[in-house]
Amino acid sequence: MSLKAAILASAAALAAISTAQAADAVVAAEPEPVEYVRVCDAYGTGYFYIPGTETCLRMEGYIRVEERFGHDESEPSDWSSWTRAQVTFSSKSDTEWGTLTGLITLRNEAENASDFDPTLDEGYIDIAGFRFGMQYSWWDDDPSGETDVVASNETNHNSIRYQYEGSVFTAGVSLDELEDEYATKPGEGPNDLGIAAQVSFKAGGFQGYLLGGYDTDTSEGAIRAILYAELGPGQLGLYGVWASGANYYYEESEWTVGAQYEYKVNDKLTLIPGAQYFENVALDADGEGFSGGNAWTGGITVNYKIVENLATRLSLQYHDEEEGDDQVEGFLRFQRDF
């Protein structure tokens, strides 16, 4: 066979093989279009659309580590290591009644590496000024330092509340299930009902809050007022609480007054000195009122931003009670936000 004939024969053979393979070739399916996550900027930073919906979702949280110290802080030890991990899921969407919000906060705490306490910290639905579910009450809104004691017992409840928010004034009322049993007043039990109401204002460099709470089981209540004013290089905070007798919202003393000054030294460092006085810290035997004894607390809170999303807080407090021992207590905290 000549060279030319051999080349033609080889080409014919290759063509035949290619034709046979082409007949058996698998045709790849067209890829389905991918729906990428879209940023939702209608409700602030961090929200994104849940794919396939018009609902916006944000996930945030923090890890907090504290070294606590004080007399019998973790009895019989005078110090304790404590850690909290928390994550919050917040969903929002527009409706004909306004923004529909759903919020879930999951929290887990561990002390001394053995005491684990997983909880649903918050879980509520919010629409048109109404909020239903496990939520923090207005009694949880305290001054920014660590010196003050302006609430008693747990400050989150299964509640139904309504709040009107205006440009200057805000007002609201809530019905709270006071679900935790406490033994301060004889006969007090769980599953009690509390009623709380608050009015507040913000105008210029001033903010004010007036809050009341009534415990239907003990038939006692408390009133609290807080005022903030921009003064000099920082903000002055003044507060006071009065209680008619032992009640879930406040039962530390018959009345108390206190003050703090939040001084922002620079973008990283903030100093918050404060002091508080308590009058009649002892309860009557029947819990109907308060008897003698007074106390006062003074201290300082130091906040320092180490880097973006990592900060530390130092709390040093001195407590002196007329009929008790003096105490020094506080903590050193590190917190990573995300």
Buried (B, 14 or more C-beta within 10 A) or exposed (E): EEEEEEEEEEEEEEEEEEEEEEEEEEEEEEEEEEEEEEEBEEBEEBBBBBEEEEBBBBEBBBBBBBBBBBEEBBEEEBEBEBBBBBBBBBBBBEEEEEBBBBBBBBBBBBBEEEEEEEEEBBBBBBBEEEBBBBBBBBBEBBBBBBBBBBBBBBBBBBBBBEBEEEEEEBBBBBBBBBBEEBEBBEEBEEEBEBBBBBBBBBEEEEBBBBBBBBBBBBEBBBBBBBBBEEEEEBBBBBBBBBBBBBBBBBBBBBBBBBBBBBBBEEEEEBBBBBBBBBBBBBBEEEBBBBEEBBBBBBBBBBBEBEEEEEBBBBBBBBBEBEEEEEBEBBBBBBBBEE
